[in-house]
Amino acid sequence: MAGTFEVAVIGAGMSGIFLAEKLQRAGVPFHIYEKAADVGGTWRDNTYPGLHVDVVTRSYEFSFSRNKDWSHRYAPGSEIQTYLKKVARGLDLANHTSFNCEIVEARFEGGVWHLRSADDGLVTADVVFCGTGFLREPMIPNLSGRDSF
């Protein structure tokens, strides 16, 4: 990245996709680092029976990509995930994303961020945005019958 300003976006969930669109629109170079094989974050990772949004579905829309075809006022999680994948495709985010690349360390030295991935890959960036979200790690209680739910 010598001489090039670049933003590193950690996570390709809702916030990462939102920021990517804003950066694209502003002409700011960026790259997304996503630990999984696809976009979606919480909506990709949570697939339990009966999962639906807890607020009106329109609250999960991006202002730059409206969806008039929601199936329910409180849509199922799988529908939110489908929407996020569609938005990411429309933004061509695959060409700006390293999938299966979990960032495990970020250090600021010499005026730049040094990011290390789980496979010991190293990259640098001028700005780092952590869009991993607070629901990225499931907290599953140890309840009787959990495995058959």
N, C-alpha and C positions, 0 to 999 in steps of 0.2 A: 504494500500500500504506500510505498514511498511517494510523498507529495500529494496523496489523495486523501481527502477527508472521508471517513466512513463511519457509519453507525452500525454497531452490532446489536441485533435484537435477539434476546434469549427467550424462546418460546413462540410457537406458531398457533396459539389459541386466539381467543377473541381480541385481546389487547395487542398481541403481536401482529395480527392481520390488520387491525385498525391503524396501528402506527405505520406499518408498511405502506398502506395506501396514502397516508399523509406524506411520508417521505418521498414516495414516487411522484406524487403531485408537485412537491416542492423541488424535485430534481436532486434530492440528496442521496448519494450512494449509501446502500445498506446491505447487510447480509443477515439472514435469520439462521439461528442455530436451534434445531428442534431435536429433543432426545428421542422422539418416537419416529415411526415411519410415515406419519401423515399429520396434517394440520388438525386442529380442533380442540386440543387441550382437554379441559374438563368434559366437554361434550363427546370427545373421542373416547376418553377413558372410563366414563361412567355409563354403564349399559344395563343397570339393574331393571327388573320388571317394574313397569308402572312409572318409569322416570318421565316426568314432564317439567316444564319450566314452572317457576313459582310466582311469576308475575306475567302480565299480559305479554304475549309473544312478541309484539311489535317492539318491546323494550330490548329485544335481542337482535334487532336489525341495525345495520349500519346505515347512516344517513346517505351514504354514497351508493348504496345497493339495496334499495327497497324490495320487499317481497310481498306481492299482493295475494299470493296463493297459499298462505298458511292453512293447514287443515283444521286447526282448532285455535280457540282464543288462548289456550294454554297448551302449546304444542308439545309433542313428545320429544325427548332428548335426541332421538335419532334424526328427527326432522331438522333440529338446530344444527346437528353435525353435517347433514347433507347441505344445508344452506352455507355453512362455513367453507366446506370444500368447493362449492360452486363459486363463492366469492374469491377464494384463493386462486382458483383456475382462471377466473376473469382478470385477475391482477397479474397473472403469470408468475406467481410466487415460487413455483418450483424452481425457476431459474435464479432465484435469489436465496435459496434455502439449502442448508446442509441438514438432511434428515439423518436420524440415528446418530446424532452428534450431541451428546450431553455435555454442557459446559459445567465443569466441577470446580473451577478456580478462576477468579478475576483479580488481577493485581494492577494497580496504577503505578507505573514507574517511568521516569524519563518523559513525562508528558503524554503518554499513551497507555491504554489498557492492554494488558497481556492476558489472553484467555487460554485456558488449558482445557481440553476435552477429556472425557473419560478414557479415550484411547491414546492419550498423551499428545494429541495434535495441539499445535500452538498457533494462535492468530493474534493480530493486534487490531485495535480500533480506537478511534478518537473519542467516541461516546458509546456507552453501554446502556441499553434499556433492558431491564429485567421484567419480562412479561410472563413469568412462570405462574402467577396466580396463587392464591392461598388455598385452593382446593386441589392442588396438583398431587398431593399425597393422600390417598384414601385412608380414612380412620374407620376401620371396620370392627365393631364390637364383637367380642367372643360370646355369641348367643347360641343357645341350643337350637339346632335345626338350620343354622346359617348355611351350611354346605348344600342343603337341598332347596334353599329359597330361590 
